[in-house]
Amino acid sequence: MTSINLHQLMEKVKKVQLFSKQAGKGVLRCRWWKEREKKKRILFHHIADIEMLELICQS
């Protein structure tokens, strides 16, 4: 099991934001990214982190 610290999460989030903007399909791309990360068994331990990711996916 791998845990991620907040700094690493923020770096990932920035990449997702950039990727989403470039792709022009933020929600789908972000959902794909989350599924891919799940398959790698990377766990987000804090609900706040997950909520932050959800907000980014919706924007």
Summary of the structure (lengths in Angstrom):
residues: 59
radius of gyration: 10.9
end to end distance: 29.8
largest distance: 32.6
contacts: 136
relative contact order: 0.20
helix: 75%
strand: 7%
